[in-house]
Amino acid sequence: MFYPLYRARRIRGKEVFRNMVRETSLSANDLIYPMFSAFGKGIKKEISSMPGIYQQSIENIVEEAQEVYELGVPAVILFGIPEQKDAMGSDAYSDTGIIQETIRAIKKSVPKLAVITDVCMCEYTDHGHCGVIKNGDVDNDETLELLAKEALSHAKAGADMVAPSDMMDGRVAAIREALDNNGFNQIPLMSYAVKYASGYYGPFREAAESTPQFGDRRSYQMDPGNRLEAIREARMDVEEGADILMVKPGLPYLDIVREVRNEFNLPTAVYNVSGEYSMIKAAAKMGWIDEDRVTMETMLSFKRAGADLILTYHSKEVAKLLRKGYEADISDRCGCGCK
């Protein structure tokens, strides 16, 4: 029988060699953990569609932030649930808003943990859209003024990075100008550069209480069928001063992650969104998958596609598995979870 000179199984045959030649690796330093800060005291409310993720009042957010830091996860990204919502989302840019107060509390107690803030209006408006409504749609340019105010208020409160997720045209330039003109030119900006109008956001809308009260967000978020538009969107954000480009969601758009990473010489982030998280949790609960294996395989898929950073609700679980040496061990696990 004829055999080729190259036999792939020679290297696969021993764990030490598999580890030595692995092309893609994962580290806790790659992770950003999303957190939901709620107005009030003594709040720790599990999100029904996202097991293990909570709406929390500030004192509980700070406690979890300390845990995140001790696990080696270097950064969190904050979303807020204010006491009251209004048409203009005024809590988003209030000096005493829920996110501003949360930033101060985390930076006081866990100063070395990087605090990133989501810059958008949907969590703060009573209509659930990402900006000012005029004639039944979001007014792009008026919204830019509020987003700039919001980002500036986050920087003043001590945020280490801001991340606009609204998908308004020109928002990166507006925020960059506001930061630079007010002495915050060193604050980096991670743009949700390529954000699709996706059905994978459902659980997040429960978590952030941000479901639109009418219509949907397809007039400002991207059509899932578009690839070339993603490059145009990302290029516009690069030209306006973005420091990091993000693709959202993650798993259904790995091709876009790779396209963005290949096209631009900037760090690339991917958001492993709520629906992706919830599907793994639900399938694991039913006993259909090995949760640890599928979670880690998912993280590796993001890195293999070109992501430098991963925003994921799995961050704490992944950091714990990495501490146990799970990544090196993953190739020795079969689909049923045995070794």
N, C-alpha and C positions, 0 to 999 in steps of 0.2 A: 504494500500500500504506500502511495506517495504522500509524504508530509512536507509542508512548506518549511523553509529554513527558519522563518519567524514563527514562533509559537507564543501567542499572547498569554497562555496559561502558565508559562514559565515564571512570569513576574507575579501573576495573580495567585500563585500557589502558596505564597507565604505572606502573612500579615505584615512583617517588617518591610518587605519590598513594596507591597501595596501602599503602605503609608509613605514610603520614601518617594514614590513617583506620582502620588496623588496630585492632579493638576489644579484642583480647586480646594481651598481650605476655608474654614469658618472660624471666627473669633468673636468673643463677647464684645470686642471693640467695634464690630460691624453693626451693632444693634442700637436701636432707638425705641424706647418704650412709651407708647401713648397712655395718657392718664386723663381722667375726667373729674374735674374739680367742681363741686356743687356748693352753692351758697347754703350756709347754716352750720350747725354743730352736731357732732355725734352721728354723722351720716356715713354709712357704708352699705350701699344698696347694690346688690349684685344685679347685673344686666341679664335679664332672662335668656336672651338669645346669644349671650357671650359668657359662658361659664368661666368663672375665675376673674372676670373683669368687673369693676365697680364704679359707680358714681360715689365720690367720697368728699366729705368736708375737708377743709384745709389741714386740720391736725392729723387726719388719717392719710391724706396725700403725702404729708411730710414723712410720716412713719414708713409708708411704702417706698418713698423716694430713697430713704436711708437703706432699705433692704435692696433696692435696685443697685445702688452704688456699691454696696458690699459684695454683690454678686459679680461686679466687674463690668456692668453695663454702663457706658459712659454718659448717656444722655437720655432725657425724657422729652416728650413733646406734649404740651398741655392743651386741653380743650375745656371750655367752661360752660357751666349751667348756671346762669345768673338768677338772682331773686326775682327779677321782673324782666319781661321782654317788651319792646316797643317797636314801632315801625322803622325807626332809625337805628336800632341796635345800639343804643347809647351806652350800655354797660361795656361794650367791646372796647371803647376808648376812654372810659372813665378812669381817673387816677386811683379810684378805690373800687374798681371792678373786680370781679371774682378772679380773673386771671392775674391781674396786677398784684393783688394781695397774695395769691398763691406763689407767684414768682418770688416775692420778698420772703415769704415764709421758708421756701425751699432753700434759697440762697443763704439764708441765715443759719439754717440747721445742717444743710449738706452743701457747703460752698463749692466743693470740687465737682459736684454733679452738674453737667451742662444742661441748662434749661432752654429748650426751644419752644417757641410759641406758634400755634396755628393762627394765622391772620386771615380772618373771614368774618362775615356778618351773620351767617345762617343760624348760629347757636344763640344769637342775641336778638334777632328780629321776631316779632310776633307772627309774621307771615312765613317764616322759615326759608326765605330766599337769601341769596348771598350779597344783597345790596339794597339800594334804594329803589322802590317800585314806582314807576311812572307808566301810565297807560297799559297796565297789566304786565309789564316786563321790567327787568332790572336796568336802570339807567347807568350805563357804563361809567361815564365821566364823573358824575356826581358821587358814585360809589368810590372812585379812586381817592377822593379827598378823605373819606371816612377810613378807608384802609390805611392810608398814610398816617392818619391820626392814631389809629389803633396800633400800628407797628411802632410808632414813636413812643406811645405810652408804655408798651412792653419793654422797650429799650430803657426808658427812664426807670422802670421798676426793677431792672437788673437782668433782663433776658440776655442770654448769650448768643442767640440766633433767632431770627424770625423767618416764618415759612408761610407765604401767602398761598392760599388754596382756592381762592374765589373764581379764578379763570376770567377776570376782567382784562380786556385789552389794555396794555400799558401800565399794569399795576406794579410791575417790578421797578420800572423807571420812577414812578411816583413815590414808592416807598424808599428806594435808594436815595432820591433827592431829599426827602424829608429827614432821613437818618443823617445824611452827610451834612445838611445845612444846620443841624442841631447838635453837632459834636459827636455823632455816633458812626463815624465813617469806618470804624473797625468792626462793627457788628456785621457778621456774614448773613447772607440771604439765601435760603434754600427754597427755590421756587417749585411749587407743584406745576411744573412746566407742561406736562402732558397728563391731563386728568380727563378721563373718559366719563361720559354719562352712563353709569353702570348700575346694573341690578345687584351687584355685590356689596353695595353700601347699606343694604337694609338694616342689619343689626346696629350699625353706627348711628343711624337716625333715631333708634330707640335710646342708645347710650347718650347722645348729645341733645336729645329732644329737639331735633332740627328738621323734621319732616315738613316739606312745603305744604302750606295750607291751600294752595291752588296750583294747578299746572305742574310743571316739572322743571328741570334745570338744563334741558337740551339746547336752550338758546345760548348758553355760555359754556357748558361742558362739551367735550368732544364726542363725535359720532364714533361708536366702536368699530365701524368698518374702515376707518381712515388711518393710513400709515404715513403717507407723505405729509399730511397736515401736522403730524406729531413733530416732524423735523422742523417745519416752519414755526410751530409754536415754541419749540426749544430754542431755535436760533434767535427768535425775537427776544426771549428772556436773557440769552447770553449777551446780546447787544445792549440790553437795558441794564446789565450789571449783576445778574445772578451769579452766585458763587458755587452753588450746587444745583443740579437739575434732578427733578423727581418724576418718576412714572407711576401712575396710580390708575387702576389696581395693578396687582403684581402678576399672579399666575396666568391670567388670560392674555397678558400683554408682554410676555417674555421676549417676543420678537422685537417689540418696540424698545425694551430695555437695551437689547443688543444694538439696535440701530442708533439710539441716542449715544450709547457709550462709544461706538465706533466713530460717530460723526463729530463729537465735541470733546475737546481736551479739558473737561471739567469733571470733578467727582460726580458720580451718578447714584441717586438713591431710588429705592423702590418701596412702595407702601403695600405691605401684605395686609390687605384690608379686612374689615370685620367679617364679611361673608366668607372669605377664604378661611379665616380662623374658625368661624362657627361650623363650617362643613366638616373640618377635621374633628372638632369636638363632638359633633353629633354622630359621625361615623364611628368614632372611637367608643362612644357611649353604647352604641349598638353592638360593639364587638366585631365590627367589620374590618377594622384596620388596626395595626400596631401604631398607636398614637405617637410614641417617641420616634419611631423610624420614619413615619410619614412627615412629621414636623421637621426633622433634620434634613430629610431629602428635599423638602420644600425650600428650606433655607439655602441649601447647596445649589438648588436650581437658580435662585436669584443671583448668587455669586457667579455661577457659571455663565449666566446670561450677561454679566458685566457690571452688576451692581456693586458699588463700594459700601453702601450703607443700606440697612434694612429696617424700616419702621414696622414693627410687628408686636402684636399682643402676646406672642409666644416668647418675648424676650427673656423673662425670668426663667421659664422652663428650659429654654435653649442654653442659657448661661449655666444653669445647674447641670444639664447633661454634658456640656463641654468640660465642666470641672471634674466630672466622673470619667472623662476620656471617651465619651460616647462616639465622637466623630471617628476616632481611630478604630472603634469597634463596630461601626455600622455595617461594614462589608461582611461581617461574620454573622449577621442576623438574617434569618430567612423571613419570608412574608408572614409567618405565623407568630413571629416574635421570639422564637427559640434561638439558641446558638448552635 
